[in-house]
Amino acid sequence: MHAPLPANEAFGIQALVKATAANASSDVFKPQLNSSQWELFGTYLQPLAARQGQVLIQQGASDRTVYFVEAGQLTVHYEDDKGRIRLATVEAGSAVGEGAFFSRQPRNATVQAGTGCRLWTLTPLRFGELSNRQPQIALEVSLALGSLVSRRLANRPKRIAVT
């Protein structure tokens, strides 16, 4: 399902830190972490290079992975009971997948790469390890993701991005 990271592409957590700092929108994932905490957090994340059109999250799936966008743009599609498609975009410095991560419910939308993307993934298993070993960082990440959910729910066009 996921594209392997090309051997010539080096990922570093500082690029994600810069993307979150550069995102001035209300749709930013912005935990209050210092540089060393970001570095520790990065050790629990898995880098992922996604090609344009690649599906990361399928509506109805039970996966609970969170995706942090370092570079590129994701599109979020939802087909309602009348067959209408709704669309939101998620830019660098933000995240998707936080809805199912917290709710443990099936995904409510499909997310795909609108452009080639550089992403970081966090699975529930790795988050559990983070919680056990670095509880302050895990709490801050949870609060930042919860804040993102709250802001998206208050913004009608972005509600669909709570995946």
Buried (B, 14 or more C-beta within 10 A) or exposed (E): EBBEBEEEEEBEBEBBBBBBEEBEEEBBBEBEBEEEBBBBBBEBBBBBBBEEEBBBBBBEBEBBBBBBBBBBBBBBBBEEEEEEEEEBBBBBBBBBBBBBBBEEEEBBBBBBBBBBBBBBBBBBEBBEBBBEEBEEBBEBBBEBBEBBBEBBEEEEEBBBBBB
